[in-house]
Amino acid sequence: MALIQNKKARFDYAIEDKFEAGLVLKGWEVKAIRAGRAQIKESHIFVRDGELFLLNAQVVPLDTASTHEKAEPTRTRKLLMHKHEIMRLIGKVERAGYTLIPLDMHFKSGRVKVEIGLGKGKREFEKRADESKKQWKRDQQRLLKTRVRRG
């Protein structure tokens, strides 16, 4: 179950593959994420020196956060994956024009994980087409529901 979701990612990008990565966090960040005080809507993932980093993910500290450590809500956080997975992702990003997008944050066995989507950006007409398909499916369900009631 995802605690924090990036709903805008599926609207802006056509997701082709998903991966799960660990996240290097401090103690106060884990507590804040567990409380749902994080946001990844404006964040993105970039590659530097063969490693993946999450940029612009905002984790708002709790009121009871530690006082001996200065909280930095939008710091760059390192993602943890196996080296061969990272190399495969880097190859697709650099050669095939894909983008890495954080889809959600969730807990797995007591650890915070980030689901990463490998996708390509949608153009405006593709977004409109997807939206009209969704609207048509809603209308179909509505029509079927009324037919069942009458029938």
N, C-alpha and C positions, 0 to 999 in steps of 0.2 A: 504494500500500500504506500503510495507516494504522499509524503508530507507536504512538499513544496513542488508545484508543477509550473511548467512554462507553456501555457496554452497558446501563446503567440507563435511558438516555434512551429507547430503543425500547420498554422495558417500561412506563415511566411515561407516555409520550406517543404519540399517533397522529401520525406524521410525514407531512405532506402534500407538502412541497416542500423541496428542499435547495439550499443556496448555498455558494459557496466564498469565503472572505475571507482577506486577508493579516493579519499580526499584527505589531505593533510590539514588538520584543524587543531585549534587550541581548545582547552577545556571549556571556556566560556562560550565558544562558538557552537560546540556540540549541544550544550544546554539550551542555547537560543534556538537552534534548529529544531530540537525536540519540542520546544514551546511554539514552534511555527512562526518564528520571527525572522525568517529569511525570505529573500526574493531573488529569482534568477531570470526574470523576464528580460532584462536588458543585458544579460551577461553573454559572453562568448568564450570560446576555447581557442587558444593559439599554441603554436609549437615553437620552442626555443631550445636549441642544443639537444635535440632528440628527446625532449620531455614535453609533456602537455601541462598547460596551466589554465586555470579558470579565472577570467578577468571580469570585474564589475559585478560579481555576485555580492549582494548586500546581506549581511548578517547583523541585525540590530541587537546590541547587547541587552541583557536583562537588567532590571534595576538593581538586582542583587549580585551583579557581576563582580569579579575580584577587583580590589582597589590597587593592588600592587602592580597591575599590568594595564597599560593604556590600550583600550579597545579601538581597533581600526576596522570599521564596518565593511569597507570595500577593498580590502587588501587582495593581492594576487595569491591564489592558492594552488598548490601543486596537485595534480591528479596522479593517482597510482594505478599503473597497469603493467602487464608483462611487456618486456622489451619487444618481442616479436609482434604483439598486437599494436604497439605504438608505431613500429616501423611500417606495418601494413596500412595503418591509418594515415601516416605521413605520406606514403606513396600515393594513396588515393586523393588526398587533399592537394598535393603539389601537381600531380600529372593529370588527373581527371577533372579537376575543378570542383571538387566537393567542398563542403563546409562542415565543421564540427559544431554542433549545437547542444547545449545542456537541455535535456527534456524534463527531468525531475530529480528531486533529492528524496531519498528514502533510507530507512534503517534496515540493515540486514545483519543478523547475529550481533546486534548491539553496536554496529559501526555504520557511519554515514556513507552512503554510496550515491554516486551521480550517474544517471542514465544519459549516455551520450548518443546523439543521433547523427548519422552520416547522411547528409542530404544536399540537394541543390536548391537554390532559391527559386521561388515561383515568380512568374511575371504577373502583371496585373490582370490580364485576361484569364489566366489560369485560376487565380483567386476567385474571380467572379463566377467562373464555370463551376468550381467546387461549391461555392455558396449556393448557386442555383440548384445543383444536385441535392444538396442537403435540404433545401426548401421543398423540392419535389418529393423527397422521401417523407418529410413531415406531412405534406399534403396527402400522400398515398395512405399513410397510417391513419390519418384523420378520416379519410373516405372509407377505408376498410372498417374502422370502428363504428361509423354511423350505419353502414350497411349491415353489420352484425346485429346492431340494436334493432333495426327495422325488420330484419329477416326473420 
